[in-house]
């Protein structure tokens, strides 16, 4: 039995980050060890950035005299 209401399926398009998605989809997947290493490096970088502190010893904004 066919339902009386028609439902439209949304077609999900591929990301447009590449001009040849078929080659990306056909390539070997990224090994889990590589993903783990990238995640670890990103965590180290995030930690390092959060520890940066600026020790301002003088004004960072220069005041200009307006005539």
N, C-alpha and C positions, 0 to 999 in steps of 0.2 A: 504494500500500500504506500502510495506517495503522499507525503504531507502537503496540505494546501498552501502552506506558507513557503515562500522561497527565501532561502538564506544565502547570502553572499559570503563566500570564503575570502578572507584577506590573504592576498599573496604576499609572502614575505620575500623581499628582495635581498640579494646578497650585498654585503658592504661594498662601497665603491672605493675602497682603499687601493685597489689594484685594477689595472686595465685588462688583466687576464685571470679572472677568478678560477677558471677551469684548471690552470696550472697550479694555483695555490691549493685548491681542493684535492688535486691528484697527487700532490707531494706527500712525502713521509711526514707523519705528525712529529711535533717537537717532543723529544724524550723527556720523561718526568724529571730526570736528574738535571737537565738544563733549566727546566722551569723552577726547580727547587733552588738552583744556584742563582738564577736571576732574582727570585724572591728574596733570597738571603742578602744579595748585594743591595737591592732596593731598601731593605730594612736597615742595613748599615748606613747607607746614604741618608736616609730619613733621620736616623739617630744622630749622625754627624751634623746635619743641617739644624736640628733642634738644639744643638749645643753651641751654636755660634752666637757669640754675644759681642756687641759693639760697645767699646769703652770710649765714649765721646768725651774728649778732654776740652773741646772747644765747640762753639756753635756750628751746627751742621748746615744751617740756613744763613746765608749772608744777607744782611739788611742793606738795602739800597736806599739812599736818600732820594726822595722824590721832590724836585724843585717846585 
